[in-house]
Every structure is written in C-alpha cells, then in structure tokens.
Amino acid sequence: MGTRIILKSEAEIRILSEANRIVAATLDMLRKKVAPGVTTWQLDTWAEEFARKRGAMPAFKGYRGFPGSLCVSVNHEVVHGIPSKKVMLLEGDIVSIDFGVKYEGFYGDAAITVAVGRISEERDKLLRVTRESLHKGIAQARVGNRINDISGAIQDHVEMHGFSVVRQFVGHGIGVRLHEPPEIPNYRRNEPTPRLQAGMVLAIEPMVNAGSFDVEVLRDGWTVVTRDRASSAHFEHSVVVTKEGPLILSQCQV
C-alpha cells in the first residue's frame, strides 16, 4: 500500500463526496430490501444495478479476484462474504453489507450491518455498540490528533461493553485507490501513528465481535469468520479531515 499519505484537494474531495453519496444511497436502498427469504446474491445484483445507473462502477468486483460487487457477511461472518444464490437471509440473522464504487477516478466505501426481522438482544446490542464506536472514532478525526486517537476511541467503547475489536483487518485511506495509507486499526498500537492533517480522507471501519477477536479465513479464500463462531458486526464511513472537524462523506443512516 506504500507509506505516503496523499492529501486531497477541494476539487478531489467534491468527486469523493459524490462517489460516497452513491455508496450511501445504495446502502439505504439495500437496508430497505433486507428481509427473510432474500438471498445475498439478490442484494449484490440490486447494488450493482443501482450504482451503474448513477454512473459509478462497483469497486470490489474483480478487485484482487473478488467475484461480487458487495461483500455480504452473515452472523459470524466478519467481512468479505461472497454473494451467493444459496445463502438466504433468515429471521433473526444480522447481515453486514460493505459496498464501494469508483466514480470519475475516485473511490467511495462504506458499510452497514442490518437486522433481518427481529433479532436477539445480544445481536441488537452488538449492532448498537459497533455503530456507536464508529462515531466515537470519527469524532477523533481532527487536525492535530493521531490515528491512535481514532483507534483508541473505538477500542475503549467496544471493550467497555464486553465486545472485542478485530485485529487482523483495519480501516484505510481512500482516494484514487481503494486502499491508501494510512492504516486505521480499531485498537491502539504501541507505536507512533501518523498525525492527522486537513485533506486526509479515511475509511474508518470498526469490525466488532461478540466473543473473541480471533478470526480465520474460510476455504473460499475470502470469507472471514470469527474463530469461535460468535456474531460479528461491521460499520464503515468514509470521512474527510477538515480544519472545522470531521466530515462524513458517506452519510446515510449509520
């Protein structure tokens, strides 16, 4: 991924804003369609059609060989679930939907986790705490702070509620590439982290497990699951650091 953090100009941020608006609108549409009996393949098809009609290309399709437009991860799946006609959503499930687009040379990226019908109290709490932790992290995306301020705010909130943050996968910068420096862990690192500057665009994305933070990748080479098979949730926003504070580009109902 390299190490140089690329600051974005006002013109570039305008394009990034539009890319992320398309992502947000897509996720809002999908949220309304999540229901028992819907397959993850259907969600993928709807997402791609919706984005293409708005002049954007799905960012994940073909990325390092990924076969879908969406990453759709159900229950104990953490991230990178492959859409499938065989995976049907059931009452009580939770489904994480991660979507990205490429628009006029720039990328947008965001994720939500959605309840399928009525869910257990524990899963409801997991979704609430993960969503809250995202916003705790975003609040620290201010000029002069460090990446560790974002990471620590997320970790503290999650662990205060008895959950754990995934270590193996992290947030990232975003711009003309889907993944740019800096990495944004959801836990504190015991080393210096970059200081935040105006013009940084960051994809902040807590991945939170109900049990242990340990994860593993399934035989398909993509789907990440919790090692103990406890539930997992994932929320993500693309955010620009400004002199006035953090500005969420992928603003939807997250």
Backbone hydrogen bonds, N-H to C=O, Kabsch-Sander energy under -0.5 kcal/mol:
donor,donor_aa,acceptor,acceptor_aa,energy
6,I,4,R,-0.5
7,L,5,I,-0.6
8,K,199,G,-2.7
13,I,9,S,-2.5
14,R,10,E,-1.7
15,I,11,A,-1.5
16,L,12,E,-2.6
17,S,13,I,-2.4
18,E,14,R,-1.7
19,A,15,I,-2.5
20,N,16,L,-2.4
21,R,17,S,-1.9
22,I,18,E,-1.9
23,V,19,A,-1.7
24,A,20,N,-2.8
25,A,21,R,-2.5
26,T,22,I,-2.2
27,L,23,V,-2.5
28,D,24,A,-2.3
29,M,25,A,-2.1
30,L,26,T,-2.5
31,R,27,L,-2.6
32,K,28,D,-1.3
33,K,29,M,-0.8
33,K,30,L,-0.7
34,V,30,L,-1.3
37,G,89,L,-3.0
38,V,35,A,-2.0
40,T,84,S,-0.6
40,T,87,V,-2.1
41,W,84,S,-1.5
43,L,39,T,-1.6
44,D,40,T,-1.8
45,T,41,W,-2.4
46,W,42,Q,-2.6
47,A,43,L,-2.3
48,E,44,D,-2.3
49,E,45,T,-2.2
50,F,46,W,-2.3
51,A,47,A,-2.4
52,R,48,E,-2.5
53,K,49,E,-1.9
54,R,50,F,-0.6
54,R,51,A,-1.1
55,G,52,R,-1.8
56,A,51,A,-2.2
57,M,102,K,-2.5
59,A,100,G,-2.6
60,F,69,S,-0.5
60,F,100,G,-0.5
62,G,66,F,-3.5
63,Y,60,F,-2.3
64,R,62,G,-0.6
65,G,62,G,-1.8
66,F,63,Y,-1.9
71,C,98,D,-2.3
72,V,70,L,-0.6
72,V,81,G,-2.3
73,S,71,C,-0.5
73,S,96,S,-2.5
75,N,94,I,-2.8
76,H,74,V,-0.5
77,E,74,V,-1.9
78,V,224,V,-3.6
79,V,224,V,-0.7
87,V,84,S,-0.7
88,M,86,K,-0.9
89,L,38,V,-3.2
92,G,116,V,-3.1
93,D,90,L,-2.3
95,V,114,V,-2.5
96,S,73,S,-3.5
97,I,112,I,-3.5
98,D,71,C,-2.6
98,D,96,S,-0.5
99,F,110,A,-2.6
100,G,69,S,-0.6
101,V,108,G,-1.7
102,K,57,M,-2.7
103,Y,106,F,-3.5
106,F,103,Y,-1.9
107,Y,175,G,-2.3
108,G,101,V,-2.2
110,A,99,F,-2.1
111,A,236,E,-1.6
112,I,97,I,-2.1
114,V,95,V,-2.7
116,V,93,D,-2.7
117,G,115,A,-0.8
124,D,120,S,-2.3
125,K,121,E,-2.5
126,L,122,E,-2.5
127,L,123,R,-2.3
128,R,124,D,-2.2
129,V,125,K,-3.0
130,T,126,L,-2.2
131,R,127,L,-2.3
132,E,128,R,-2.6
133,S,129,V,-2.6
134,L,130,T,-1.8
135,H,131,R,-1.6
136,K,132,E,-2.2
137,G,133,S,-2.3
138,I,134,L,-2.6
139,A,135,H,-1.9
140,Q,136,K,-0.6
140,Q,137,G,-1.3
141,A,138,I,-2.1
142,R,140,Q,-2.4
143,V,242,T,-0.6
144,G,196,L,-2.3
145,N,142,R,-2.2
147,I,194,P,-2.0
149,D,146,R,-1.6
150,I,146,R,-1.0
150,I,147,I,-0.6
151,S,147,I,-2.5
152,G,148,N,-2.9
153,A,149,D,-1.6
154,I,150,I,-1.9
155,Q,151,S,-2.6
156,D,152,G,-2.8
157,H,153,A,-1.6
158,V,154,I,-2.4
159,E,155,Q,-2.8
160,M,156,D,-1.9
161,H,157,H,-0.8
161,H,158,V,-0.9
162,G,159,E,-1.5
163,F,158,V,-1.9
164,S,209,N,-2.2
166,V,207,M,-2.5
167,R,213,F,-0.5
171,G,184,I,-2.8
172,H,203,A,-1.8
173,G,180,E,-2.4
173,G,182,P,-0.5
174,I,201,V,-1.7
175,G,177,R,-2.2
180,E,173,G,-2.4
180,E,178,L,-0.5
184,I,171,G,-2.3
191,E,189,R,-1.6
196,L,145,N,-3.6
199,G,241,V,-2.9
200,M,197,Q,-1.7
202,L,200,M,-0.5
202,L,239,V,-3.2
203,A,172,H,-4.0
204,I,202,L,-0.9
204,I,237,H,-2.2
205,E,203,A,-0.5
208,V,206,P,-0.5
208,V,233,A,-2.7
209,N,164,S,-3.0
210,A,231,S,-2.9
216,E,225,V,-2.3
218,L,223,T,-3.0
221,G,218,L,-2.1
224,V,79,V,-2.5
225,V,216,E,-3.0
226,T,76,H,-2.2
227,R,214,D,-2.5
229,R,226,T,-1.1
232,S,75,N,-2.2
233,A,208,V,-2.6
235,F,206,P,-1.6
236,E,111,A,-2.3
237,H,204,I,-1.9
239,V,202,L,-3.2
239,V,237,H,-0.5
240,V,247,L,-2.7
241,V,200,M,-2.9
242,T,240,V,-0.6
242,T,245,G,-1.1
245,G,242,T,-1.2
247,L,240,V,-2.3
249,L,238,S,-2.7
249,L,247,L,-0.5
250,S,238,S,-1.2
251,Q,249,L,-0.7
252,C,250,S,-0.7
254,V,252,C,-1.3
